[in-house]
């Protein structure tokens, strides 16, 4: 039975060049349950020449726009129908513009829908007949969906008033809100019944963290007689509402400076670039020029020339004549290497297994690389042949590295911009010199980048880090594809070109792509945490946000995170090394044992209520923690013991002797983690 229907509900384009898709949104009662559906208004081919319907399940578009001398083509993009059973709907997001995004329990995030007639509030009103809806505490635009019966049971428990109520921000008077203290208390009790040991250990860890780093201990000790204290304590301990089996690792909170606001500039134009070039063609003030490119990117009609500089094909301080001589010399060298593999006979190839395997892999990959882009689409496309030839020549240029899946993704945009075979090859060589560690056979380069991301997130967002650790997602395997091909599969072609030229400048640090990844996680943090996504759901959600990323907002946030970390004094050396910041001089640890009842401060003059700034790693059990333990009593001691044990078991303890022999069980666990890495790689990338 149809209970709701709204026409003229359009998908929202993810870039100015994309076109909208009109459809019809419905809520339908079916024998097996209630279903939310959105389908394209017409299953027939449109009369508009810019629109093309491929089949009834997928609508695709081709749109072309000429920008000066460079053609910017929007790739075709599938817009598939939406069909969700309400039991699978985890949440929805309402945009400031009245848009609607539906999010499923398995992490599937559907395209944003805009209501050109009617209102999204009518949809929500009908939805409330079947489910309970609660507004997120952290994200005012996110609404969590739950079963009505379960919500009614929670209301009955709340009505018992066993714990004093404390309303969270925006909770009063809202039909979508519940008292946050009650949620935490009853969440803790429910988890205690399910797993007493884990719930108790997790609660002690959270309590210890709050006491040590937010000053709750002094507040409680001075006002034990007040009824509101219980509510205050529970309100300060985030996460009681969903303690999963396992432990939340204790993480020493570091106090970073406030994150600044960052603005970006317009792309650099040809006339602006000429201000950096002298009469003979030498490029002056190279570092200043790179900073300008980092701040705004490059205009499309200048991109071909400046990419050759950024990727090392041209030399900044060479004259016009020297540049042409170098270009001619390198072009000849390219065709010499190309002839080497072209003249390999079938008989030779039969005894040359490495060459044969690389050729086979290249032939498979180029036939599925960007074939939906106008530059590479269609049968017998000569640009696909060029892609193949350049990759085969690179095998001859660097046979040790050869060819690995993903390289074709890095070459395709370069060939599209340069549109010259030899130029594209040497620019690709320059790019591979930057990212060759991504293609290590043992994947050590990729694993190191994921570890570096772990370090940055643990510093910048310990709350997200704790969440990921509890859900076995702190390995960041769901970011593998981001880093391997530098976000190419997450962005439109135009945005990929803009991001890459920013990264190639090397500003503000060589690992700026890691900060871009951290910025994306920061943007998706509330959606991930409020929906309680595990690893599989996070992986699916990350894949679903492809082509919906705000590249300007992401670059602003990434730069702001860098400036925030750079300006903060208490940054561990591991993060400073990753971000190419100066390493601080080590500070001597206080003597052992610490003096009891000494709460006056430390050698830097900081008060006893907060630990002094330190550049030690976040899992260090040195001076600050020792001093705090001497005055915390049994709660602090027990919870610290739990935290230390968990860190030891997880291998995150700096005090573990690196020379100890690894037990057989740990070796097996390491092998299992390696298997998990391979599985995540295959699910996300291949």
C-alpha positions as CSV (number, residue, x, y, z in Angstrom):
1,X,0.0,0.0,0.0
2,X,1.3,3.4,-1.0
3,X,1.4,5.7,2.1
4,X,3.6,8.5,0.7
5,X,4.6,9.8,-2.7
6,X,6.5,12.9,-3.8
7,X,7.4,13.8,-7.4
8,X,10.2,16.1,-8.5
9,X,12.8,14.7,-6.0
10,X,16.2,15.3,-7.6
11,X,19.7,13.9,-7.0
12,X,22.0,16.7,-6.0
13,X,25.1,17.1,-8.4
14,X,28.5,16.7,-6.7
15,X,30.1,19.2,-9.0
16,X,28.9,22.2,-11.1
17,X,29.4,20.2,-14.3
18,X,27.0,17.4,-13.4
19,X,23.4,17.2,-14.2
20,X,20.4,16.5,-11.8
21,X,18.3,13.4,-12.0
22,X,14.6,13.8,-11.3
23,X,12.7,11.0,-9.6
24,X,9.8,10.0,-7.4
25,X,10.2,9.2,-3.6
26,X,7.8,6.8,-2.0
27,X,7.0,5.0,1.3
28,X,5.2,1.7,0.7
29,X,3.7,-0.8,3.0
30,X,4.5,-4.3,1.7
31,X,3.7,-7.7,3.2
32,X,7.3,-8.2,4.5
33,X,7.6,-4.6,5.9
34,X,7.7,-0.9,5.0
35,X,10.0,0.2,2.2
36,X,11.4,3.6,1.2
37,X,12.0,3.9,-2.6
38,X,13.3,6.5,-5.0
39,X,13.3,5.8,-8.7
40,X,14.0,7.9,-11.8
41,X,10.9,9.5,-13.2
42,X,11.4,8.0,-16.7
43,X,12.8,4.6,-17.6
44,X,12.8,5.6,-21.3
45,X,15.6,7.5,-23.1
46,X,15.2,11.2,-22.7
47,X,14.9,13.4,-25.8
48,X,17.6,15.7,-24.4
49,X,20.8,15.0,-26.2
50,X,22.8,15.6,-23.1
51,X,21.0,12.8,-21.3
52,X,21.4,9.1,-22.0
53,X,19.6,6.3,-20.3
54,X,21.7,3.1,-20.5
55,X,19.2,0.7,-18.8
56,X,16.3,0.7,-16.4
57,X,18.6,0.3,-13.4
58,X,21.2,2.9,-14.0
59,X,21.0,6.5,-15.4
60,X,24.1,8.0,-16.8
61,X,25.0,11.4,-18.3
62,X,27.5,13.0,-20.5
63,X,28.1,16.7,-20.4
64,X,30.9,18.7,-22.0
65,X,32.2,22.1,-21.1
66,X,34.9,24.0,-22.9
67,X,37.1,26.1,-20.6
68,X,39.6,28.2,-22.6
69,X,41.9,25.9,-24.6
70,X,41.4,22.8,-22.4
71,X,38.2,20.7,-22.6
72,X,36.9,19.6,-19.3
73,X,34.6,16.6,-19.7
74,X,32.4,15.3,-17.0
75,X,32.6,11.5,-16.7
76,X,29.3,9.5,-16.9
77,X,28.0,8.7,-13.5
78,X,25.5,6.0,-12.5
79,X,22.5,7.0,-10.5
80,X,20.8,3.9,-9.3
81,X,17.4,3.5,-7.7
82,X,17.1,3.5,-4.0
83,X,15.1,0.8,-2.1
84,X,15.5,0.5,1.7
85,X,13.5,-1.6,4.2
86,X,12.9,0.5,7.3
87,X,14.5,-2.1,9.5
88,X,17.7,-1.5,7.5
89,X,17.5,2.3,7.8
90,X,20.0,3.5,10.4
91,X,19.8,7.3,10.1
92,X,19.1,10.2,7.8
93,X,20.7,13.6,7.3
94,X,18.8,16.8,6.6
95,X,20.8,19.5,4.9
96,X,20.5,23.2,5.4
97,X,19.0,23.4,1.9
98,X,16.3,20.9,2.7
99,X,18.1,17.9,1.2
100,X,17.8,14.3,2.4
101,X,20.5,11.7,2.7
102,X,19.5,8.1,3.7
103,X,22.1,5.9,5.5
104,X,21.6,2.2,6.0
105,X,22.8,0.0,8.9
106,X,25.4,-1.7,6.6
107,X,27.1,1.7,5.9
108,X,25.5,2.3,2.5
109,X,25.1,6.1,2.1
110,X,22.8,7.1,-0.7
111,X,23.0,10.2,-2.9
112,X,21.5,13.4,-1.5
113,X,18.0,14.1,-2.6
114,X,16.5,17.6,-3.1
115,X,12.7,18.3,-3.0
116,X,11.8,20.8,-5.8
117,X,8.2,20.5,-4.7
118,X,6.8,19.6,-1.4
119,X,8.9,19.4,1.8
120,X,11.2,16.9,3.3
121,X,9.3,17.4,6.6
122,X,6.3,15.7,5.1
123,X,8.5,12.7,4.4
124,X,9.8,12.7,8.0
125,X,6.2,13.1,9.4
126,X,5.1,9.9,7.6
127,X,8.3,8.1,8.6
128,X,7.6,8.8,12.3
129,X,4.5,6.6,12.0
130,X,6.7,3.5,11.8
131,X,10.0,4.3,13.6
132,X,11.4,6.4,16.5
133,X,13.7,9.2,15.5
134,X,16.3,10.9,17.8
135,X,18.4,13.9,16.9
136,X,22.2,13.3,17.2
137,X,23.9,15.0,20.1
138,X,27.0,15.8,18.0
139,X,25.5,16.6,14.6
140,X,22.4,18.7,14.5
141,X,21.7,17.6,10.9
142,X,21.8,13.9,11.7
143,X,18.8,11.9,12.9
144,X,19.1,8.4,14.3
145,X,16.3,5.9,13.5
146,X,15.3,3.1,15.9
147,X,12.5,0.6,16.5
148,X,9.5,2.1,18.2
149,X,9.1,-0.7,20.7
150,X,12.7,-0.4,21.8
151,X,12.4,3.3,22.1
152,X,9.2,2.9,24.3
153,X,11.1,0.6,26.6
154,X,13.8,3.2,27.0
155,X,11.2,5.8,27.8
156,X,9.8,3.6,30.6
157,X,13.3,3.1,32.1
158,X,13.9,6.9,31.9
159,X,10.5,7.5,33.6
160,X,11.8,5.5,36.7
161,X,14.1,8.5,37.4
162,X,16.7,6.3,39.2
163,X,19.4,8.7,38.2
164,X,19.0,12.5,38.2
165,X,18.3,13.8,34.7
166,X,20.7,16.1,32.9
167,X,19.6,17.4,29.5
168,X,22.1,17.6,26.7
169,X,22.5,20.6,24.4
170,X,19.3,21.0,22.4
171,X,17.5,18.2,24.3
172,X,14.8,20.1,26.0
173,X,11.4,20.2,24.3
174,X,12.4,18.2,21.3
175,X,10.5,15.1,20.1
176,X,13.8,13.7,18.7
177,X,15.8,14.0,22.0
178,X,16.5,12.0,25.1
179,X,18.3,12.9,28.3
180,X,21.9,12.2,27.6
181,X,22.8,11.2,31.2
182,X,20.0,8.6,31.2
183,X,21.2,7.2,28.0
184,X,24.7,6.8,29.3
185,X,23.6,5.3,32.7
186,X,21.2,2.8,31.2
187,X,23.6,2.0,28.4
188,X,26.2,1.1,31.0
189,X,23.7,-1.1,33.0
190,X,22.6,-2.9,29.9
191,X,26.2,-3.6,28.9
192,X,27.0,-4.7,32.5
193,X,24.3,-7.4,32.3
194,X,25.7,-8.6,29.0
195,X,29.4,-8.5,29.9
196,X,30.1,-7.4,33.5
197,X,33.9,-7.7,33.2
198,X,34.2,-5.7,30.0
199,X,31.7,-3.1,31.0
200,X,33.3,-2.5,34.4
201,X,36.8,-2.3,33.0
202,X,35.7,0.1,30.3
203,X,33.9,2.3,32.8
204,X,36.9,2.4,35.1
205,X,39.1,3.4,32.1
206,X,36.7,6.2,31.1
207,X,36.4,7.4,34.7
208,X,40.2,7.5,35.1
209,X,40.5,9.4,31.9
210,X,38.0,12.0,33.0
211,X,39.5,12.3,36.5
212,X,43.0,12.8,35.2
213,X,42.4,15.1,32.3
214,X,39.2,17.1,33.0
215,X,39.5,17.7,36.7
216,X,36.3,15.8,37.6
217,X,38.1,14.3,40.7
218,X,38.4,17.7,42.4
219,X,34.8,18.6,41.6
220,X,33.5,15.3,43.0
221,X,35.7,15.5,46.2
222,X,34.5,19.0,47.0
223,X,30.8,18.5,46.4
224,X,30.0,14.8,47.3
225,X,26.8,15.7,49.1
226,X,25.1,17.3,46.1
227,X,22.6,15.1,44.2
228,X,23.6,16.5,40.8
229,X,27.1,15.1,41.1
230,X,26.1,11.6,39.9
231,X,24.6,13.1,36.8
232,X,27.7,15.3,36.3
233,X,30.1,12.4,36.5
234,X,28.1,10.2,34.1
235,X,27.6,13.1,31.7
236,X,31.4,13.6,31.5
237,X,32.1,10.0,30.6
238,X,31.3,9.7,26.9
239,X,30.6,6.3,25.3
240,X,28.7,4.4,28.0
241,X,25.7,4.1,25.8
242,X,27.4,1.5,23.5
243,X,30.3,-0.3,25.2
244,X,31.1,-3.2,22.9
245,X,33.0,-6.3,24.1
246,X,36.6,-5.4,24.4
247,X,38.4,-2.4,25.9
248,X,38.7,1.3,25.0
249,X,42.4,2.0,25.1
250,X,43.4,4.8,27.4
251,X,44.9,7.7,25.4
252,X,46.6,10.6,27.1
253,X,44.8,13.7,25.8
254,X,47.0,16.4,24.4
255,X,45.8,19.9,24.4
256,X,46.2,21.3,20.9
257,X,45.7,24.9,20.1
258,X,42.5,26.1,18.4
259,X,42.2,25.1,14.8
260,X,42.4,28.2,12.6
261,X,40.2,29.2,9.7
262,X,41.7,28.8,6.3
263,X,40.7,30.4,3.0
264,X,41.8,29.3,-0.5
265,X,42.6,31.4,-3.6
266,X,41.5,31.2,-7.2
267,X,43.5,29.1,-9.6
268,X,46.8,30.6,-11.0
269,X,46.3,32.1,-14.4
270,X,48.8,32.3,-17.3
271,X,49.3,36.1,-16.8
272,X,50.1,35.6,-13.2
273,X,52.6,32.8,-14.0
274,X,54.4,35.1,-16.4
275,X,55.3,37.3,-13.4
276,X,57.6,34.5,-12.2
277,X,59.4,34.0,-15.6
278,X,62.3,36.1,-16.8
279,X,63.0,37.1,-20.4
280,X,65.0,33.9,-21.1
281,X,62.3,31.6,-19.8
282,X,63.8,30.8,-16.3
283,X,61.2,30.4,-13.6
284,X,62.1,32.5,-10.5
285,X,60.9,32.4,-6.9
286,X,60.1,28.7,-7.3
287,X,59.2,28.2,-3.6
288,X,56.8,31.2,-3.7
289,X,55.3,29.9,-6.9
290,X,54.7,26.5,-5.4
291,X,53.0,28.1,-2.4
292,X,50.7,30.0,-4.7
293,X,49.8,26.8,-6.5
294,X,49.2,25.1,-3.2
295,X,46.8,27.9,-2.1
296,X,44.7,27.9,-5.3
297,X,45.7,25.3,-7.9
298,X,46.3,26.0,-11.6
299,X,44.0,27.2,-14.3
300,X,43.2,24.5,-16.9
301,X,44.9,26.4,-19.8
302,X,48.1,26.6,-17.8
303,X,48.0,23.1,-16.3
304,X,49.9,21.3,-19.1
305,X,53.0,23.5,-18.8
306,X,53.1,23.7,-15.0
307,X,52.6,20.0,-14.5
308,X,55.8,19.4,-16.5
309,X,57.6,21.6,-14.0
310,X,56.0,20.1,-10.9
311,X,56.7,16.5,-12.1
312,X,60.4,17.2,-13.1
313,X,60.0,16.9,-16.9
314,X,61.0,20.6,-17.1
315,X,63.7,22.2,-15.0
316,X,62.8,25.5,-13.3
317,X,66.0,27.4,-13.9
318,X,66.5,26.4,-17.6
319,X,66.0,28.9,-20.4
320,X,63.5,28.3,-23.3
321,X,66.3,27.0,-25.5
322,X,67.6,24.6,-22.8
323,X,64.1,23.4,-22.1
324,X,63.5,22.5,-25.7
325,X,66.8,20.7,-26.0
326,X,66.0,18.7,-22.9
327,X,62.5,17.9,-24.2
328,X,63.9,16.7,-27.6
329,X,66.5,14.6,-25.9
330,X,64.0,12.9,-23.6
331,X,61.6,12.3,-26.4
332,X,64.3,10.4,-28.3
333,X,65.1,8.4,-25.3
334,X,61.5,7.4,-24.7
335,X,61.1,6.1,-28.3
336,X,64.3,4.1,-28.0
337,X,62.9,2.4,-24.8
338,X,59.6,1.8,-26.5
339,X,61.3,0.1,-29.4
340,X,63.0,-2.3,-27.0
341,X,59.8,-3.9,-25.8
342,X,58.1,-3.7,-29.2
343,X,60.9,-5.7,-30.8
344,X,60.7,-8.6,-28.3
345,X,59.7,-11.6,-30.3
346,X,57.1,-14.2,-29.2
347,X,60.0,-16.7,-28.8
348,X,61.9,-14.4,-26.5
349,X,58.8,-13.6,-24.5
350,X,58.1,-17.3,-23.9
351,X,61.4,-17.4,-21.9
352,X,60.9,-14.0,-20.3
353,X,58.3,-14.7,-17.6
354,X,58.6,-11.3,-15.8
355,X,58.1,-9.4,-19.0
356,X,55.2,-11.6,-20.1
357,X,53.4,-11.3,-16.8
358,X,53.7,-7.5,-16.8
359,X,52.4,-7.2,-20.3
360,X,49.4,-9.4,-19.5
361,X,48.5,-7.4,-16.4
362,X,48.9,-4.0,-18.2
363,X,46.6,-5.2,-21.0
364,X,43.9,-6.2,-18.5
365,X,44.1,-2.9,-16.5
366,X,44.2,-0.4,-19.4
367,X,41.0,-1.9,-20.8
368,X,39.2,-1.0,-17.5
369,X,40.9,2.3,-16.6
370,X,38.6,5.3,-16.9
371,X,36.7,3.8,-19.8
372,X,33.6,5.9,-18.8
373,X,35.6,9.1,-19.4
374,X,35.2,10.7,-22.9
375,X,39.0,10.7,-23.4
376,X,39.2,6.9,-23.0
377,X,35.8,5.7,-23.9
378,X,34.8,3.6,-27.0
379,X,36.2,0.7,-28.9
380,X,39.6,1.0,-30.5
381,X,40.3,4.3,-28.7
382,X,43.9,5.4,-29.6
383,X,44.3,7.0,-26.2
384,X,43.9,3.6,-24.6
385,X,46.7,2.3,-26.9
386,X,48.9,5.2,-25.7
387,X,48.1,4.3,-22.1
388,X,49.2,0.7,-22.8
389,X,52.4,1.8,-24.6
390,X,53.5,4.2,-21.9
391,X,53.1,1.6,-19.2
392,X,55.0,-1.0,-21.2
393,X,57.8,1.5,-21.8
394,X,57.9,2.2,-18.1
395,X,58.5,-1.5,-17.5
396,X,61.6,-1.2,-19.6
397,X,62.6,2.0,-17.9
398,X,62.3,0.5,-14.4
399,X,62.1,-3.2,-14.6
400,X,62.7,-3.6,-10.8
401,X,59.4,-1.8,-10.1
402,X,57.7,-2.9,-13.3
403,X,54.0,-2.6,-13.2
404,X,51.6,-3.0,-10.3
405,X,47.8,-2.6,-10.3
406,X,46.9,1.1,-9.6
407,X,49.7,2.6,-11.8
408,X,47.3,3.0,-14.7
409,X,45.0,5.1,-12.5
410,X,47.9,7.5,-11.9
411,X,48.9,7.7,-15.5
412,X,45.5,8.3,-17.1
413,X,44.9,11.9,-15.8
414,X,48.5,12.8,-16.8
415,X,47.9,11.6,-20.3
416,X,44.6,13.4,-20.4
417,X,46.2,16.7,-19.5
418,X,49.4,16.5,-21.5
419,X,47.9,14.7,-24.5
420,X,51.4,13.9,-25.7
421,X,52.9,10.4,-25.4
422,X,56.6,11.2,-24.5
423,X,55.6,14.1,-22.2
424,X,53.1,12.0,-20.4
425,X,55.7,9.2,-19.9
426,X,58.3,11.5,-18.3
427,X,55.7,13.2,-16.1
428,X,54.5,9.8,-15.0
429,X,58.2,8.9,-14.2
430,X,58.3,12.0,-12.0
431,X,55.0,11.0,-10.2
432,X,56.3,7.5,-9.6
433,X,59.4,8.9,-8.1
434,X,57.1,10.4,-5.5
435,X,54.8,7.4,-4.8
436,X,56.9,4.3,-5.7
437,X,56.7,3.1,-2.1
438,X,52.9,2.6,-2.6
439,X,53.8,-0.3,-4.9
440,X,56.2,-2.2,-2.7
441,X,55.7,-5.9,-3.1
442,X,55.4,-6.4,0.6
443,X,53.2,-3.3,0.9
444,X,55.5,-1.9,3.5
445,X,55.1,1.6,2.1
446,X,51.3,1.5,2.3
447,X,51.4,0.0,5.8
448,X,53.7,2.8,7.0
449,X,51.4,5.4,5.7
450,X,48.5,3.8,7.6
451,X,50.6,3.8,10.7
452,X,51.4,7.5,10.2
453,X,47.6,8.2,9.9
454,X,47.1,6.3,13.1
455,X,49.6,8.6,14.8
456,X,48.0,11.8,13.4
457,X,44.4,10.8,14.3
458,X,45.4,9.7,17.8
459,X,46.8,13.2,18.4
460,X,44.2,15.3,16.5
461,X,41.0,13.3,17.5
462,X,41.5,10.9,20.4
463,X,37.7,10.4,20.6
464,X,37.6,9.0,17.1
465,X,40.8,7.0,17.7
466,X,39.2,5.4,20.7
467,X,36.1,4.6,18.8
468,X,38.0,2.9,16.0
469,X,40.1,0.9,18.4
470,X,37.1,-0.5,20.2
471,X,35.7,-1.6,16.8
472,X,38.9,-3.1,15.5
473,X,39.2,-0.4,12.8
474,X,42.3,1.4,14.0
475,X,44.3,-0.2,11.3
476,X,42.8,2.3,8.8
477,X,42.6,-0.3,6.1
478,X,39.4,1.4,4.8
479,X,41.7,4.3,3.8
480,X,43.9,2.0,1.6
481,X,42.5,3.1,-1.7
482,X,42.6,6.8,-0.8
483,X,46.4,6.7,-0.3
484,X,47.3,4.2,-3.0
485,X,45.9,6.2,-6.0
486,X,45.8,9.5,-4.2
487,X,42.0,9.8,-3.9
488,X,41.5,9.4,-7.7
489,X,38.6,7.0,-7.3
490,X,36.9,9.2,-4.7
491,X,36.9,12.4,-6.8
492,X,35.6,13.6,-10.2
493,X,38.3,14.0,-12.8
494,X,38.3,17.8,-12.4
495,X,38.8,17.6,-8.7
496,X,41.4,14.9,-9.0
497,X,43.5,17.2,-11.2
498,X,43.1,20.0,-8.6
499,X,44.1,17.9,-5.7
500,X,47.1,16.3,-7.4
501,X,48.7,19.6,-8.4
502,X,48.3,20.8,-4.8
503,X,50.0,17.6,-3.4
504,X,52.9,17.9,-6.0
505,X,54.0,21.2,-4.6
506,X,55.2,19.5,-1.4
507,X,53.6,22.3,0.7
508,X,53.2,22.6,3.6
509,X,54.7,19.1,4.1
510,X,55.5,16.1,1.8
511,X,52.8,14.0,3.6
512,X,50.0,16.5,3.1
513,X,47.9,13.7,1.5
514,X,47.7,12.1,5.0
515,X,46.2,15.3,6.3
516,X,43.7,15.2,3.5
517,X,42.7,11.7,4.6
518,X,42.4,12.8,8.2
519,X,40.3,15.8,7.1
520,X,37.9,13.4,5.3
521,X,37.6,11.2,8.4
522,X,36.9,14.3,10.5
523,X,34.1,15.2,8.1
524,X,32.6,11.7,8.3
525,X,33.3,11.2,12.0
526,X,29.8,12.0,13.3
527,X,28.1,9.8,10.7
528,X,30.4,6.9,11.6
529,X,30.2,7.2,15.3
530,X,26.5,8.1,15.7
531,X,25.5,5.2,13.4
532,X,27.9,2.9,15.4
533,X,29.5,1.6,12.2
534,X,32.0,-1.2,12.6
535,X,34.9,-2.0,10.2
536,X,32.7,-3.4,7.4
537,X,30.2,-0.6,7.6
538,X,32.9,2.1,7.7
539,X,34.5,0.5,4.6
540,X,31.2,0.6,2.7
541,X,30.4,4.1,3.9
542,X,33.8,5.3,2.7
543,X,33.3,3.8,-0.7
544,X,29.8,5.3,-0.9
545,X,31.0,8.9,-0.4
546,X,33.0,8.7,-3.6
547,X,32.3,11.6,-6.0
548,X,30.5,13.4,-3.2
549,X,33.5,15.0,-1.5
550,X,33.8,18.8,-1.2
551,X,37.4,19.2,-2.3
552,X,37.7,22.8,-1.3
553,X,36.4,22.2,2.1
554,X,38.6,19.2,2.6
555,X,41.7,21.1,1.5
556,X,40.9,23.9,3.9
557,X,40.4,21.5,6.8
558,X,43.6,19.6,6.0
559,X,45.6,22.8,6.0
560,X,43.9,24.0,9.2
561,X,44.9,20.7,10.9
562,X,48.5,21.2,9.8
563,X,48.6,24.7,11.2
564,X,46.9,23.6,14.4
565,X,49.5,20.8,15.0
566,X,52.4,23.1,14.0
567,X,51.4,25.8,16.5
568,X,50.8,23.4,19.4
569,X,53.6,22.7,21.9
570,X,52.6,19.2,23.0
571,X,53.0,17.2,19.8
572,X,54.8,13.8,19.9
573,X,58.0,13.4,17.9
574,X,56.4,10.7,15.8
575,X,53.8,13.1,14.4
576,X,56.4,15.9,14.0
577,X,58.5,13.5,11.9
578,X,55.5,12.6,9.7
579,X,54.6,16.2,9.1
580,X,58.3,17.4,8.7
581,X,58.2,19.6,11.8
582,X,61.2,20.2,14.0
583,X,61.7,17.5,16.7
584,X,61.7,18.9,20.2
585,X,64.4,18.3,22.7
586,X,63.5,15.5,25.2
587,X,62.5,16.6,28.7
588,X,64.0,14.6,31.6
589,X,61.5,12.3,33.5
590,X,60.8,13.1,37.2
591,X,62.4,10.9,39.8
592,X,60.9,7.6,41.0
593,X,59.1,7.2,43.3
594,X,57.2,10.5,43.2
595,X,56.7,12.6,46.4
596,X,53.3,12.1,47.9
597,X,51.0,15.0,48.6
598,X,53.0,17.1,46.2
599,X,50.4,18.7,44.0
600,X,51.9,22.2,43.6
601,X,53.0,21.7,40.0
602,X,55.9,20.6,37.9
603,X,59.1,21.9,36.7
604,X,57.5,24.0,34.0
605,X,55.2,25.8,36.4
606,X,52.0,24.0,35.3
607,X,49.2,23.4,37.8
608,X,48.6,20.0,39.3
609,X,45.1,19.7,37.8
610,X,46.5,18.9,34.3
611,X,49.5,17.1,33.1
612,X,52.4,19.2,31.8
613,X,53.0,19.4,28.1
614,X,55.2,16.5,26.9
615,X,56.6,15.3,23.7
616,X,56.5,11.7,24.8
617,X,54.3,9.2,23.0
618,X,50.7,9.0,24.0
619,X,51.1,5.6,25.6
620,X,54.0,6.7,27.8
621,X,53.6,5.8,31.5
622,X,56.2,8.3,32.6
623,X,56.2,11.3,35.0
624,X,52.8,12.8,34.5
625,X,50.9,9.6,34.8
626,X,53.1,8.5,37.8
627,X,52.4,11.7,39.6
628,X,48.7,11.4,38.9
629,X,48.6,7.8,40.2
630,X,50.1,8.8,43.5
631,X,47.0,10.9,44.3
632,X,44.1,9.1,42.5
633,X,43.5,6.3,44.9
634,X,42.1,2.8,44.0
635,X,40.0,3.9,41.0
636,X,43.0,5.5,39.2
637,X,45.3,2.7,40.1
638,X,43.0,-0.1,38.9
639,X,41.9,1.7,35.8
640,X,45.5,2.4,34.9
641,X,46.5,-1.2,35.4
642,X,43.7,-2.2,33.0
643,X,44.8,0.4,30.5
644,X,48.4,-0.8,30.7
645,X,47.4,-4.4,30.3
646,X,45.3,-3.6,27.2
647,X,48.1,-1.6,25.7
648,X,50.5,-4.4,26.4
649,X,48.2,-7.0,24.7
650,X,47.7,-4.7,21.8
651,X,51.4,-4.1,21.2
652,X,51.0,-0.4,21.8
653,X,53.2,-0.2,24.9
654,X,56.5,1.7,24.5
655,X,57.9,-0.1,27.6
656,X,57.9,-3.5,25.9
657,X,61.4,-4.7,25.3
658,X,62.0,-4.8,21.6
659,X,64.5,-7.6,22.1
660,X,62.1,-10.0,23.7
661,X,61.3,-13.0,21.6
662,X,57.8,-12.9,20.2
663,X,55.6,-15.7,21.5
664,X,54.0,-18.1,19.1
665,X,50.5,-16.8,19.8
666,X,51.6,-13.2,18.9
667,X,53.1,-14.5,15.7
668,X,49.8,-16.1,14.8
669,X,48.0,-12.9,15.6
670,X,50.3,-11.0,13.3
671,X,49.6,-13.4,10.5
672,X,45.9,-12.9,11.0
673,X,46.3,-9.2,10.8
674,X,48.3,-9.6,7.6
675,X,45.4,-11.7,6.2
676,X,42.9,-8.9,7.3
677,X,45.1,-6.4,5.4
678,X,44.9,-8.4,2.2
679,X,41.1,-8.9,2.6
680,X,40.5,-5.2,3.1
681,X,42.7,-4.4,0.1
682,X,40.8,-6.8,-2.1
683,X,37.3,-5.6,-1.0
684,X,38.1,-1.9,-1.3
685,X,40.5,-1.5,-4.2
686,X,40.0,-4.5,-6.6
